[in-house]
Every structure is written in structure tokens, then in C-alpha cells.
Amino acid sequence: MKQRIEELLLSTGREGMSSLLAEMEETGFYTAPCSTQYHLASEGGLAEHSLNVFEIMDKLHALLYPEISHDSVIICALLHDLGKAGQYGKPGYIPNMLKGRGKNAEPYQSTAKPYTSNPELLYVDHEVRSTQIAGRHIELTEEENWAILMHNGMYGTFRYQIQGKETPLYLMLHMADMWASRVIETEEEADGEA
């Protein structure tokens, strides 16, 4: 997954991409979970989700709106959840450890909610973190910045700012993200439990 993500991002030719990739490595992007308990709440889940979103968005791009730059599709799909990995040398999610029962019981990681938000990292919406981190290394276009910032649509903090300002890039990213997290990754987890 790491090699594919890096190849795709480097293919955009954006200045500063190498330093962004180094930060992604340092923050644990490739090993971070994607959520605390829902879709891909497991090691490497964030990278897997990002690739899933890219695969869907790439198909939507070809089918619905090929006029959009393919580089924008790559950048938005692979970096939309970048902020979930963490920032300032702190991971975004940490193992959710429960106290063991009994006198000598060891703590263990919850299976119902394997991760929790890191209390040592001040809360900032991951959409904002994503644009901050990426923007320190590469220049995001206005459309890319908007799409990443708004990608959670009506499920996100900025839900009241979107109405009437939808763009094709934002709509494709939102659809790809929802389809990956609500359909593909849910089906994968259900198949894994069977």
C-alpha cells in the first residue's frame, strides 16, 4: 500500500511532495487506523481506506467528469484523511486499553472500540489537520483545499457551509469516501467475520 500511495502522489509532480511523504512516514500514516471503532479500525486502516477512496474516485472521475485534473483526484483521495494520522509528533488515535479483571489481570485492547482519540493531542477536525499538513509541503489548489475540507459533507463540522457551493471535485471525493467507508469496507469486515 505504501509503495502504491507514494508512486501515485509522486506522479503528480507537485513540488514539496517528497517532504510530505517523509512527514506521512513520520506520523505513522501507513500504520494508523482509519477510525476508532467503525471502518478499518485496525493497523494500516488509514492507508487502506485512502487507496479505496482513490480507486472509487478514479472511476468516478473517468465516468462523470474527466475535465478535472487527475492530479487533483490523486491528491484529494489520498490526502483527505491525512489529519487522522496525527500531528505535532502525536498520533491521532491510540489503542483503547481496558483494565483487566482480577488481581493479576493485564490491561487489554478493546475489541468493540480498538482505538480512541489521543487525549494528548488538542482536538482539531481531521479535515482541517489534513489541509494544514498537506499545505505545509505542497500547494493545494483552491478546489483541492475545498474538497478536502468539506469531504465529510453533511456528516462533518462544515455541513452548513456546503449548500450551494458544491463542486465536482468535492462531490466525487464525498461520494468515494462514503462508498468506501459505508459499503466496501463494511462488506470487507462482514466477510472477515463470517
N, CA and C atoms as a LAMMPS dump frame, in Angstrom:
ITEM: TIMESTEP
0
ITEM: NUMBER OF ATOMS
582
ITEM: BOX BOUNDS ff ff ff
-5.0000000000000000e+02 5.0000000000000000e+02
-5.0000000000000000e+02 5.0000000000000000e+02
-5.0000000000000000e+02 5.0000000000000000e+02
ITEM: ATOMS id mol type element x y z
1 1 1 N 0.826 -1.196 0
2 1 2 C 0 0 0
3 1 3 C 0.868 1.256 0
4 2 1 N 1.888 1.231 0.844
5 2 2 C 2.758 2.401 0.944
6 2 3 C 3.381 2.732 -0.411
7 3 1 N 3.911 1.735 -1.088
8 3 2 C 4.555 1.957 -2.379
9 3 3 C 3.567 2.535 -3.394
10 4 1 N 2.369 2.001 -3.434
11 4 2 C 1.346 2.483 -4.383
12 4 3 C 0.969 3.933 -4.08
13 5 1 N 0.756 4.249 -2.809
14 5 2 C 0.406 5.618 -2.408
15 5 3 C 1.525 6.578 -2.789
16 6 1 N 2.756 6.201 -2.476
17 6 2 C 3.884 7.077 -2.783
18 6 3 C 4.05 7.279 -4.289
19 7 1 N 3.908 6.201 -5.069
20 7 2 C 4.02 6.323 -6.524
21 7 3 C 2.956 7.26 -7.085
22 8 1 N 1.732 7.097 -6.611
23 8 2 C 0.647 7.954 -7.089
24 8 3 C 0.896 9.414 -6.741
25 9 1 N 1.257 9.679 -5.492
26 9 2 C 1.473 11.062 -5.074
27 9 3 C 2.663 11.68 -5.799
28 10 1 N 3.743 10.932 -5.978
29 10 2 C 4.9 11.457 -6.704
30 10 3 C 4.575 11.705 -8.173
31 11 1 N 3.654 10.933 -8.736
32 11 2 C 3.287 11.098 -10.146
33 11 3 C 2.634 12.46 -10.422
34 12 1 N 2.157 13.132 -9.378
35 12 2 C 1.54 14.445 -9.58
36 12 3 C 2.583 15.518 -9.898
37 13 1 N 3.834 15.252 -9.55
38 13 2 C 4.897 16.225 -9.812
39 13 3 C 4.832 17.466 -8.95
40 14 1 N 4.025 17.447 -7.898
41 14 2 C 3.923 18.642 -7.04
42 14 3 C 5.223 18.874 -6.285
43 15 1 N 5.675 20.103 -6.343
44 15 2 C 6.857 20.496 -5.587
45 15 3 C 6.579 20.317 -4.097
46 16 1 N 7.524 19.725 -3.387
47 16 2 C 7.375 19.51 -1.952
48 16 3 C 6.785 18.158 -1.596
49 17 1 N 6.448 17.352 -2.603
50 17 2 C 5.806 16.061 -2.324
51 17 3 C 6.72 15.129 -1.533
52 18 1 N 8.008 15.16 -1.81
53 18 2 C 8.932 14.276 -1.078
54 18 3 C 8.931 14.59 0.417
55 19 1 N 8.883 15.859 0.776
56 19 2 C 8.87 16.202 2.205
57 19 3 C 7.526 15.834 2.838
58 20 1 N 6.446 15.914 2.058
59 20 2 C 5.146 15.477 2.579
60 20 3 C 5.169 13.969 2.837
61 21 1 N 5.726 13.212 1.901
62 21 2 C 5.822 11.763 2.084
63 21 3 C 6.66 11.417 3.31
64 22 1 N 7.718 12.176 3.558
65 22 2 C 8.539 11.946 4.751
66 22 3 C 7.72 12.195 6.015
67 23 1 N 6.915 13.26 6.014
68 23 2 C 6.077 13.526 7.189
69 23 3 C 5.019 12.439 7.369
70 24 1 N 4.458 11.965 6.269
71 24 2 C 3.468 10.891 6.364
72 24 3 C 4.092 9.657 7.021
73 25 1 N 5.314 9.358 6.656
74 25 2 C 6.037 8.227 7.259
75 25 3 C 6.249 8.477 8.756
76 26 1 N 6.704 9.68 9.093
77 26 2 C 6.991 10.03 10.493
78 26 3 C 5.749 9.992 11.376
79 27 1 N 4.615 10.429 10.85
80 27 2 C 3.399 10.477 11.668
81 27 3 C 2.697 9.128 11.758
82 28 1 N 3.172 8.154 10.997
83 28 2 C 2.565 6.83 11.067
84 28 3 C 1.342 6.672 10.19
85 29 1 N 1.258 7.44 9.114
86 29 2 C 0.112 7.37 8.213
87 29 3 C -0.148 5.943 7.738
88 30 1 N 0.912 5.208 7.432
89 30 2 C 0.764 3.88 6.837
90 30 3 C 0.376 2.793 7.84
91 31 1 N 0.546 3.071 9.114
92 31 2 C 0.183 2.091 10.144
93 31 3 C -1.034 2.516 10.971
94 32 1 N -1.462 3.761 10.83
95 32 2 C -2.576 4.293 11.625
96 32 3 C -3.902 3.615 11.269
97 33 1 N -4.794 3.478 12.254
98 33 2 C -6.15 3.009 11.945
99 33 3 C -6.917 4.129 11.27
100 34 1 N -8.028 3.786 10.624
101 34 2 C -8.832 4.804 9.955
102 34 3 C -9.896 5.388 10.88
103 35 1 N -10.287 4.64 11.889
104 35 2 C -11.297 5.123 12.825
105 35 3 C -11.084 4.446 14.173
106 36 1 N -11.839 4.88 15.157
107 36 2 C -11.695 4.295 16.485
108 36 3 C -12.414 2.96 16.616
109 37 1 N -13.528 2.816 15.872
110 37 2 C -14.283 1.575 16.017
111 37 3 C -15.107 1.188 14.806
112 38 1 N -15.209 2.026 13.831
113 38 2 C -16.081 1.73 12.705
114 38 3 C -15.282 1.146 11.548
115 39 1 N -15.137 1.855 10.463
116 39 2 C -14.466 1.263 9.301
117 39 3 C -12.948 1.252 9.462
118 40 1 N -12.375 0.084 9.212
119 40 2 C -10.935 -0.141 9.23
120 40 3 C -10.251 0.375 10.501
121 41 1 N -10.81 0.038 11.64
122 41 2 C -10.209 0.358 12.935
123 41 3 C -9.158 -0.701 13.242
124 42 1 N -8.115 -0.684 12.426
125 42 2 C -7.04 -1.661 12.57
126 42 3 C -5.753 -1.052 12.029
127 43 1 N -4.636 -1.65 12.376
128 43 2 C -3.356 -1.145 11.905
129 43 3 C -3.334 -1.132 10.378
130 44 1 N -2.941 -0.011 9.817
131 44 2 C -2.888 0.143 8.371
132 44 3 C -4.215 0.53 7.733
133 45 1 N -5.246 0.691 8.544
134 45 2 C -6.574 1.008 8.028
135 45 3 C -6.645 2.336 7.286
136 46 1 N -5.897 3.323 7.74
137 46 2 C -5.942 4.644 7.105
138 46 3 C -5.382 4.586 5.675
139 47 1 N -4.279 3.908 5.496
140 47 2 C -3.698 3.769 4.15
141 47 3 C -4.635 2.964 3.255
142 48 1 N -5.195 1.885 3.792
143 48 2 C -6.125 1.062 3.001
144 48 3 C -7.345 1.868 2.58
145 49 1 N -7.91 2.627 3.522
146 49 2 C -9.079 3.458 3.209
147 49 3 C -8.731 4.488 2.136
148 50 1 N -7.588 5.125 2.262
149 50 2 C -7.183 6.148 1.299
150 50 3 C -7.075 5.565 -0.109
151 51 1 N -6.521 4.377 -0.221
152 51 2 C -6.443 3.718 -1.528
153 51 3 C -7.823 3.324 -2.039
154 52 1 N -8.688 2.852 -1.144
155 52 2 C -10.064 2.528 -1.547
156 52 3 C -10.76 3.761 -2.115
157 53 1 N -10.6 4.891 -1.435
158 53 2 C -11.217 6.137 -1.904
159 53 3 C -10.636 6.523 -3.265
160 54 1 N -9.331 6.368 -3.421
161 54 2 C -8.725 6.685 -4.718
162 54 3 C -9.31 5.815 -5.827
163 55 1 N -9.407 4.517 -5.597
164 55 2 C -9.905 3.613 -6.644
165 55 3 C -11.323 4.004 -7.082
166 56 1 N -12.171 4.343 -6.137
167 56 2 C -13.544 4.736 -6.461
168 56 3 C -13.568 6.099 -7.146
169 57 1 N -12.819 7.044 -6.582
170 57 2 C -12.814 8.399 -7.14
171 57 3 C -12.228 8.401 -8.552
172 58 1 N -11.241 7.567 -8.788
173 58 2 C -10.636 7.475 -10.113
174 58 3 C -11.676 7.003 -11.137
175 59 1 N -12.512 6.052 -10.757
176 59 2 C -13.577 5.573 -11.648
177 59 3 C -14.634 6.649 -11.867
178 60 1 N -15.018 7.334 -10.795
179 60 2 C -15.997 8.422 -10.929
180 60 3 C -15.461 9.52 -11.84
181 61 1 N -14.204 9.834 -11.685
182 61 2 C -13.552 10.858 -12.488
183 61 3 C -13.653 10.517 -13.976
184 62 1 N -13.294 9.279 -14.32
185 62 2 C -13.336 8.855 -15.727
186 62 3 C -14.759 8.84 -16.272
187 63 1 N -15.699 8.446 -15.435
188 63 2 C -17.083 8.302 -15.869
189 63 3 C -17.854 9.623 -15.893
190 64 1 N -17.691 10.418 -14.848
191 64 2 C -18.549 11.589 -14.67
192 64 3 C -17.944 12.921 -15.08
193 65 1 N -16.667 13.102 -14.807
194 65 2 C -16.122 14.449 -15.001
195 65 3 C -14.629 14.396 -15.303
196 66 1 N -14.261 13.881 -16.478
197 66 2 C -12.835 13.75 -16.811
198 66 3 C -12.114 15.082 -16.992
199 67 1 N -12.86 16.184 -17.012
200 67 2 C -12.233 17.508 -17.168
201 67 3 C -11.382 17.889 -15.967
202 68 1 N -11.671 17.308 -14.815
203 68 2 C -10.898 17.607 -13.608
204 68 3 C -9.512 16.99 -13.74
205 69 1 N -8.526 17.68 -13.238
206 69 2 C -7.154 17.191 -13.262
207 69 3 C -7.045 15.865 -12.508
208 70 1 N -6.394 14.885 -13.126
209 70 2 C -6.18 13.594 -12.463
210 70 3 C -5.298 13.777 -11.234
211 71 1 N -4.381 14.736 -11.273
212 71 2 C -3.549 15.03 -10.1
213 71 3 C -4.414 15.438 -8.911
214 72 1 N -5.46 16.217 -9.164
215 72 2 C -6.369 16.624 -8.083
216 72 3 C -7.103 15.427 -7.495
217 73 1 N -7.472 14.487 -8.348
218 73 2 C -8.135 13.266 -7.875
219 73 3 C -7.191 12.497 -6.954
220 74 1 N -5.944 12.333 -7.375
221 74 2 C -4.95 11.614 -6.569
222 74 3 C -4.747 12.305 -5.224
223 75 1 N -4.513 13.6 -5.266
224 75 2 C -4.213 14.354 -4.047
225 75 3 C -5.396 14.336 -3.08
226 76 1 N -6.591 14.601 -3.571
227 76 2 C -7.759 14.637 -2.684
228 76 3 C -8.067 13.259 -2.097
229 77 1 N -8.031 12.249 -2.936
230 77 2 C -8.368 10.906 -2.456
231 77 3 C -7.366 10.414 -1.426
232 78 1 N -6.082 10.59 -1.689
233 78 2 C -5.064 10.022 -0.809
234 78 3 C -4.752 10.874 0.411
235 79 1 N -5.088 12.16 0.364
236 79 2 C -4.748 13.047 1.49
237 79 3 C -5.954 13.543 2.275
238 80 1 N -7.174 13.156 1.888
239 80 2 C -8.362 13.717 2.547
240 80 3 C -8.416 13.401 4.04
241 81 1 N -7.888 12.261 4.469
242 81 2 C -7.894 11.889 5.886
243 81 3 C -6.501 11.937 6.506
244 82 1 N -5.582 12.613 5.877
245 82 2 C -4.203 12.728 6.356
246 82 3 C -4.139 13.123 7.826
247 83 1 N -5.01 14.019 8.257
248 83 2 C -5.006 14.508 9.635
249 83 3 C -5.338 13.454 10.674
250 84 1 N -5.928 12.339 10.265
251 84 2 C -6.237 11.27 11.217
252 84 3 C -4.974 10.601 11.763
253 85 1 N -3.868 10.698 11.027
254 85 2 C -2.615 10.077 11.482
255 85 3 C -2.054 10.809 12.693
256 86 1 N -2.386 12.078 12.837
257 86 2 C -1.892 12.864 13.967
258 86 3 C -1.115 14.067 13.494
259 87 1 N -0.517 14.769 14.463
260 87 2 C 0.219 15.99 14.172
261 87 3 C 1.071 16.325 15.389
262 88 1 N 2.067 17.15 15.213
263 88 2 C 2.95 17.597 16.293
264 88 3 C 3.624 16.425 17.017
265 89 1 N 3.964 15.389 16.259
266 89 2 C 4.645 14.242 16.846
267 89 3 C 3.755 13.359 17.703
268 90 1 N 2.443 13.538 17.589
269 90 2 C 1.496 12.753 18.381
270 90 3 C 0.531 12.03 17.447
271 91 1 N 0.294 10.736 17.692
272 91 2 C -0.669 10.025 16.844
273 91 3 C -2.089 10.516 17.085
274 92 1 N -2.924 10.438 16.044
275 92 2 C -4.322 10.853 16.169
276 92 3 C -5.132 9.871 17.004
277 93 1 N -4.841 8.585 16.841
278 93 2 C -5.544 7.54 17.579
279 93 3 C -4.524 6.701 18.335
280 94 1 N -4.922 6.256 19.506
281 94 2 C -4.085 5.366 20.312
282 94 3 C -4.914 4.145 20.701
283 95 1 N -4.246 3.012 21.023
284 95 2 C -5.005 1.828 21.437
285 95 3 C -5.899 2.135 22.639
286 96 1 N -7.114 1.626 22.587
287 96 2 C -8.071 1.794 23.674
288 96 3 C -7.881 0.622 24.634
289 97 1 N -7.107 0.854 25.656
290 97 2 C -6.759 -0.202 26.602
291 97 3 C -7.753 -0.234 27.763
292 98 1 N -8.235 -1.424 28.039
293 98 2 C -9.166 -1.644 29.141
294 98 3 C -8.443 -2.336 30.282
295 99 1 N -8.907 -2.076 31.47
296 99 2 C -8.313 -2.716 32.639
297 99 3 C -8.757 -4.165 32.702
298 100 1 N -7.81 -5.022 32.973
299 100 2 C -8.145 -6.429 33.137
300 100 3 C -8.866 -6.651 34.457
301 101 1 N -9.59 -7.721 34.533
302 101 2 C -10.307 -8.038 35.778
303 101 3 C -9.484 -8.993 36.619
304 102 1 N -9.668 -8.897 37.86
305 102 2 C -8.938 -9.785 38.763
306 102 3 C -7.652 -9.144 39.235
307 103 1 N -7.107 -9.756 40.21
308 103 2 C -5.943 -9.226 40.908
309 103 3 C -4.712 -9.067 40
310 104 1 N -4.426 -10.044 39.171
311 104 2 C -3.219 -10.016 38.343
312 104 3 C -3.508 -9.852 36.852
313 105 1 N -4.702 -9.435 36.537
314 105 2 C -5.089 -9.316 35.124
315 105 3 C -4.363 -8.148 34.46
316 106 1 N -3.937 -8.376 33.245
317 106 2 C -3.24 -7.366 32.45
318 106 3 C -4.253 -6.527 31.663
319 107 1 N -3.93 -5.252 31.399
320 107 2 C -4.779 -4.451 30.514
321 107 3 C -4.803 -5.085 29.115
322 108 1 N -5.893 -4.859 28.39
323 108 2 C -6.028 -5.417 27.044
324 108 3 C -6.728 -4.416 26.152
325 109 1 N -6.508 -4.557 24.851
326 109 2 C -7.112 -3.647 23.888
327 109 3 C -8.554 -4.065 23.625
328 110 1 N -9.452 -3.112 23.698
329 110 2 C -10.87 -3.36 23.46
330 110 3 C -11.085 -3.911 22.055
331 111 1 N -11.978 -4.861 21.932
332 111 2 C -12.34 -5.354 20.599
333 111 3 C -13.527 -4.569 20.043
334 112 1 N -14.38 -4.035 20.918
335 112 2 C -15.547 -3.261 20.476
336 112 3 C -15.138 -1.884 19.952
337 113 1 N -14.158 -1.272 20.59
338 113 2 C -13.637 0.039 20.184
339 113 3 C -12.117 -0.014 20.366
340 114 1 N -11.417 -0.538 19.352
341 114 2 C -9.98 -0.789 19.497
342 114 3 C -9.112 0.452 19.715
343 115 1 N -9.571 1.612 19.251
344 115 2 C -8.777 2.835 19.371
345 115 3 C -9.615 3.951 19.969
346 116 1 N -8.909 4.951 20.467
347 116 2 C -9.56 6.147 20.986
348 116 3 C -8.762 7.359 20.514
349 117 1 N -9.393 8.519 20.492
350 117 2 C -8.674 9.739 20.114
351 117 3 C -7.604 10.018 21.159
352 118 1 N -6.47 10.463 20.708
353 118 2 C -5.348 10.721 21.593
354 118 3 C -5.638 11.945 22.462
355 119 1 N -5.764 11.773 23.792
356 119 2 C -6.061 12.916 24.661
357 119 3 C -4.898 13.902 24.776
358 120 1 N -3.708 13.51 24.341
359 120 2 C -2.546 14.4 24.395
360 120 3 C -2.468 15.329 23.188
361 121 1 N -3.356 15.132 22.215
362 121 2 C -3.388 15.963 21.017
363 121 3 C -4.649 16.819 21.076
364 122 1 N -4.488 18.138 21.093
365 122 2 C -5.648 19.018 21.143
366 122 3 C -6.57 18.725 19.973
367 123 1 N -7.878 18.774 20.223
368 123 2 C -8.83 18.401 19.183
369 123 3 C -8.927 19.463 18.093
370 124 1 N -8.678 19.035 16.877
371 124 2 C -8.906 19.822 15.67
372 124 3 C -9.504 18.836 14.676
373 125 1 N -10.555 19.221 13.974
374 125 2 C -11.163 18.322 12.992
375 125 3 C -10.103 17.808 12.023
376 126 1 N -10.19 16.51 11.698
377 126 2 C -9.161 15.924 10.834
378 126 3 C -9.142 16.556 9.446
379 127 1 N -10.256 17.089 8.984
380 127 2 C -10.28 17.766 7.694
381 127 3 C -9.357 18.99 7.708
382 128 1 N -9.392 19.727 8.814
383 128 2 C -8.546 20.913 8.968
384 128 3 C -7.084 20.488 9.069
385 129 1 N -6.815 19.481 9.896
386 129 2 C -5.445 18.97 10.01
387 129 3 C -4.916 18.528 8.641
388 130 1 N -5.771 17.856 7.88
389 130 2 C -5.352 17.348 6.568
390 130 3 C -4.884 18.48 5.659
391 131 1 N -5.649 19.559 5.591
392 131 2 C -5.249 20.682 4.729
393 131 3 C -4.034 21.407 5.297
394 132 1 N -3.922 21.496 6.623
395 132 2 C -2.758 22.142 7.241
396 132 3 C -1.478 21.377 6.918
397 133 1 N -1.52 20.066 7.143
398 133 2 C -0.323 19.241 6.94
399 133 3 C 0.075 19.252 5.466
400 134 1 N -0.859 18.971 4.595
401 134 2 C -0.543 18.943 3.162
402 134 3 C -0.057 20.31 2.694
403 135 1 N -0.724 21.363 3.149
404 135 2 C -0.399 22.72 2.716
405 135 3 C 0.964 23.221 3.157
406 136 1 N 1.542 22.602 4.177
407 136 2 C 2.897 22.974 4.589
408 136 3 C 3.943 22.475 3.594
409 137 1 N 3.588 21.482 2.807
410 137 2 C 4.558 20.854 1.905
411 137 3 C 4.263 21.1 0.432
412 138 1 N 3.008 21.002 0.051
413 138 2 C 2.632 21.176 -1.354
414 138 3 C 1.595 22.287 -1.459
415 139 1 N 1.506 22.863 -2.615
416 139 2 C 0.487 23.888 -2.828
417 139 3 C -0.793 23.201 -3.305
418 140 1 N -1.829 23.278 -2.472
419 140 2 C -3.138 22.758 -2.86
420 140 3 C -3.853 23.824 -3.684
421 141 1 N -4.571 23.393 -4.708
422 141 2 C -5.399 24.349 -5.437
423 141 3 C -6.59 24.718 -4.545
424 142 1 N -7.27 25.768 -4.912
425 142 2 C -8.458 26.172 -4.152
426 142 3 C -9.497 25.053 -4.145
427 143 1 N -9.687 24.403 -5.288
428 143 2 C -10.655 23.299 -5.395
429 143 3 C -10.259 22.118 -4.513
430 144 1 N -8.969 21.769 -4.503
431 144 2 C -8.488 20.659 -3.68
432 144 3 C -8.671 20.969 -2.204
433 145 1 N -8.306 22.172 -1.806
434 145 2 C -8.461 22.59 -0.415
435 145 3 C -9.928 22.488 0.01
436 146 1 N -10.823 22.993 -0.822
437 146 2 C -12.26 22.963 -0.529
438 146 3 C -12.771 21.525 -0.428
439 147 1 N -12.383 20.697 -1.384
440 147 2 C -12.858 19.314 -1.401
441 147 3 C -12.407 18.562 -0.149
442 148 1 N -11.142 18.714 0.234
443 148 2 C -10.637 18.028 1.432
444 148 3 C -11.321 18.571 2.675
445 149 1 N -11.435 19.878 2.764
446 149 2 C -12.041 20.499 3.944
447 149 3 C -13.508 20.101 4.112
448 150 1 N -14.229 19.941 3.024
449 150 2 C -15.657 19.654 3.076
450 150 3 C -16.013 18.184 2.847
451 151 1 N -15.025 17.305 2.715
452 151 2 C -15.293 15.951 2.237
453 151 3 C -16.288 15.146 3.06
454 152 1 N -16.505 15.495 4.312
455 152 2 C -17.481 14.747 5.12
456 152 3 C -18.911 15.211 4.898
457 153 1 N -19.099 16.213 4.075
458 153 2 C -20.443 16.639 3.708
459 153 3 C -21.323 16.924 4.909
460 154 1 N -22.535 16.402 4.867
461 154 2 C -23.5 16.646 5.945
462 154 3 C -23.145 15.922 7.238
463 155 1 N -22.109 15.091 7.211
464 155 2 C -21.651 14.39 8.415
465 155 3 C -20.547 15.15 9.132
466 156 1 N -20.094 16.262 8.557
467 156 2 C -18.955 16.984 9.103
468 156 3 C -19.317 18.3 9.759
469 157 1 N -18.321 18.892 10.339
470 157 2 C -18.462 20.165 11.049
471 157 3 C -18.924 21.293 10.139
472 158 1 N -18.537 21.229 8.879
473 158 2 C -18.809 22.336 7.952
474 158 3 C -20.08 22.135 7.134
475 159 1 N -20.978 21.289 7.603
476 159 2 C -22.172 20.924 6.83
477 159 3 C -23.017 22.119 6.405
478 160 1 N -23.045 23.169 7.191
479 160 2 C -23.882 24.318 6.849
480 160 3 C -23.213 25.258 5.849
481 161 1 N -21.928 25.068 5.601
482 161 2 C -21.222 25.913 4.647
483 161 3 C -21.272 25.353 3.223
484 162 1 N -21.689 24.116 3.057
485 162 2 C -21.6 23.457 1.75
486 162 3 C -22.741 23.822 0.808
487 163 1 N -23.946 23.914 1.312
488 163 2 C -25.121 24.081 0.456
489 163 3 C -24.936 25.211 -0.547
490 164 1 N -25.094 24.855 -1.818
491 164 2 C -24.966 25.832 -2.888
492 164 3 C -23.532 26.054 -3.347
493 165 1 N -22.571 25.433 -2.671
494 165 2 C -21.162 25.615 -3.026
495 165 3 C -20.498 24.288 -3.398
496 166 1 N -21.318 23.303 -3.767
497 166 2 C -20.775 22.007 -4.147
498 166 3 C -19.988 22.151 -5.442
499 167 1 N -18.864 21.478 -5.514
500 167 2 C -18.053 21.465 -6.728
501 167 3 C -17.937 20.014 -7.198
502 168 1 N -17.655 19.801 -8.468
503 168 2 C -17.493 18.421 -8.94
504 168 3 C -16.428 17.64 -8.171
505 169 1 N -15.291 18.27 -7.86
506 169 2 C -14.222 17.579 -7.134
507 169 3 C -14.69 17.197 -5.733
508 170 1 N -15.324 18.121 -5.029
509 170 2 C -15.863 17.824 -3.695
510 170 3 C -16.879 16.684 -3.771
511 171 1 N -17.809 16.747 -4.707
512 171 2 C -18.858 15.729 -4.803
513 171 3 C -18.277 14.343 -5.074
514 172 1 N -17.274 14.279 -5.943
515 172 2 C -16.656 12.979 -6.226
516 172 3 C -15.909 12.446 -5.001
517 173 1 N -15.209 13.323 -4.292
518 173 2 C -14.483 12.893 -3.092
519 173 3 C -15.451 12.428 -2.019
520 174 1 N -16.506 13.188 -1.808
521 174 2 C -17.501 12.821 -0.789
522 174 3 C -18.137 11.474 -1.127
523 175 1 N -18.542 11.296 -2.361
524 175 2 C -19.167 10.042 -2.786
525 175 3 C -18.204 8.873 -2.622
526 176 1 N -16.963 9.045 -3.068
527 176 2 C -15.965 7.975 -2.965
528 176 3 C -15.68 7.629 -1.508
529 177 1 N -15.585 8.63 -0.662
530 177 2 C -15.325 8.41 0.765
531 177 3 C -16.494 7.672 1.418
532 178 1 N -17.701 8.097 1.13
533 178 2 C -18.875 7.443 1.706
534 178 3 C -19.013 6.011 1.197
535 179 1 N -18.792 5.812 -0.102
536 179 2 C -18.927 4.473 -0.667
537 179 3 C -17.879 3.526 -0.072
538 180 1 N -16.656 4.027 0.059
539 180 2 C -15.594 3.192 0.635
540 180 3 C -15.912 2.822 2.075
541 181 1 N -16.254 3.819 2.884
542 181 2 C -16.45 3.563 4.319
543 181 3 C -17.769 2.881 4.641
544 182 1 N -18.817 3.169 3.894
545 182 2 C -20.138 2.635 4.222
546 182 3 C -20.491 1.345 3.483
547 183 1 N -19.807 1.096 2.349
548 183 2 C -20.145 -0.089 1.555
549 183 3 C -18.968 -1.051 1.478
550 184 1 N -17.897 -0.651 0.823
551 184 2 C -16.777 -1.563 0.583
552 184 3 C -16.151 -2.056 1.888
553 185 1 N -15.79 -1.146 2.75
554 185 2 C -15.084 -1.541 3.971
555 185 3 C -16.005 -2.222 4.969
556 186 1 N -17.273 -1.904 4.938
557 186 2 C -18.249 -2.585 5.791
558 186 3 C -18.429 -4.018 5.321
559 187 1 N -18.508 -4.213 3.996
560 187 2 C -18.645 -5.566 3.43
561 187 3 C -17.393 -6.401 3.714
562 188 1 N -16.209 -5.77 3.604
563 188 2 C -14.953 -6.481 3.879
564 188 3 C -14.913 -6.962 5.315
565 189 1 N -15.332 -6.116 6.251
566 189 2 C -15.317 -6.505 7.655
567 189 3 C -16.35 -7.591 7.922
568 190 1 N -17.503 -7.516 7.283
569 190 2 C -18.519 -8.553 7.452
570 190 3 C -18.032 -9.884 6.891
571 191 1 N -17.367 -9.83 5.732
572 191 2 C -16.813 -11.057 5.138
573 191 3 C -15.727 -11.651 6.026
574 192 1 N -14.944 -10.798 6.669
575 192 2 C -13.868 -11.261 7.548
576 192 3 C -14.387 -11.934 8.799
577 193 1 N -15.587 -11.56 9.243
578 193 2 C -16.163 -12.144 10.453
579 193 3 C -16.879 -13.447 10.168
580 194 1 N -17.244 -13.68 8.906
581 194 2 C -18.027 -14.873 8.563
582 194 3 C -17.233 -16.147 8.686
